[in-house]
Amino acid sequence: MRANDAFHIAVIGGDGIGPEVMAPALDMLRRIEGMTPGLKLRFTDVPAGAGHYRETGASLPESSVRVCEEADAILLGACGLPHVRYPDGTEIMPQVELRFIFDLYAGVRPCRLIPGVPSPIVGADRHGIDLVVVRESTEGLFASMGKGVVTPDEARETLVITRRTSERLFDFSFRLAQRRKARRGKGTLTCVDKANVFKAFAFFRDIFDERARGFPDVRAEHLYVDACSAMLVKRPWDFDVMVTENMFGDILSDLTAGLIGGMGMAPSADIGDRHAVFQPCHGTAPDIMGQGKANPTAMLLSAALMLDWLADKHGHAPAAEAARRIETAVDEAFAAGLRPFEFGGQDGTARVAGAVIERLG
């Protein structure tokens, strides 16, 4: 795993703007490594994605999976191109394959409004937005991927919720709420479901209530997903940590990204018991690839999220310090007036990344 006490990072640049946002993220990580005594990183490029599939016929080669399995963490830019597909017409998504290969059941989607970034929510600049959506990432409605049944008269997909995955998901989410409470959070975990209509979600909620008894220091709450959506666009500052099923989490995490400036501001992680993938919430954006317009902030913050996870997993204080310094540098850069193309500015990939890296020191 780690040679010479260096964290081994598997790097998947991917497709479209993926490599464009990955390059400055690696520059930033090398810079913070040099500034942080006790932090050592080594990187291995891992081929995967639609471009690799087009060239070789393999979107995620077994050799790439082996490197990811041996690494301490996986850093991913973005994968997939709309015009490159499998013979059955489905998109190439190695990032989703990795979730199933490594049982990455907890999709972590932080949503924090950075100083100076506009939000469509009135009052967000005064109250602030700082919440996390935890999306179950291996089952739910997505368990039916490739297994749905379609006839000339109807189509059926199957939602799957298991006790084992739900228990691990809820324990992870309660521990996250505890960590946030110790730092700055409210110490609240909200289970978002549709338990009033579906038996599967009633089962989901029952397990949540069972696991809540083991975390008396965290306030456990429930919300139906429709009510939750309405509240998020009225008073997002009331939320702390939210945990939900795969499809609901897919939708809510995009909604919350829209509250904080867009997908280019939204980092994410897919975490399991042993492995984790860190990537921006956005896709490959082929319409702007090669133009230098991509906002790299989500990628930079995903790298910080990776360092924070490594610090927690290995009890490594230098990695935690590096993660905090990156977040502070991002805050300072945007507070000073950075404006990416994503929300009407003229600052491209190099300018945004450069401003953040400059403030690390």
Sequence and secondary structure as in RCSB ss.txt:
>XXXX:A:sequence
MRANDAFHIAVIGGDGIGPEVMAPALDMLRRIEGMTPGLKLRFTDVPAGAGHYRETGASLPESSVRVCEEADAIL
LGACGLPHVRYPDGTEIMPQVELRFIFDLYAGVRPCRLIPGVPSPIVGADRHGIDLVVVRESTEGLFASMGKGVV
TPDEARETLVITRRTSERLFDFSFRLAQRRKARRGKGTLTCVDKANVFKAFAFFRDIFDERARGFPDVRAEHLYV
DACSAMLVKRPWDFDVMVTENMFGDILSDLTAGLIGGMGMAPSADIGDRHAVFQPCHGTAPDIMGQGKANPTAML
LSAALMLDWLADKHGHAPAAEAARRIETAVDEAFAAGLRPFEFGGQDGTARVAGAVIERLG
>XXXX:A:secstr
  BTTBEEEEEEEESTTHHHHHHHHHHHHHHHHHHSTT  EEEEE   SHHHHHHHS SS HHHHHHHHHSSEEE
EEE  BTTBB TTS B  HHHHHHHHTT  EEEEEEE  TT   SSTTHHHH  EEEEEEE SSBGGGGTTT EE
 SS EE   B  HHHHHHHHHHHHHHHHHHHHHT   EEEEEE TTT HHHHHHHHHHHHHHTT TTSEEEEEEH
HHHHHHHTT GGG  EEEE HHHHHHHHHHHHHHTT GGG EEEEE SS EEEEESS   TTTTTTT    HHHH
HHHHHHHHHHHHHHT HHHHHHHHHHHHHHHHHHHTT  BGGGT  B HHHHHHHHHHHH 
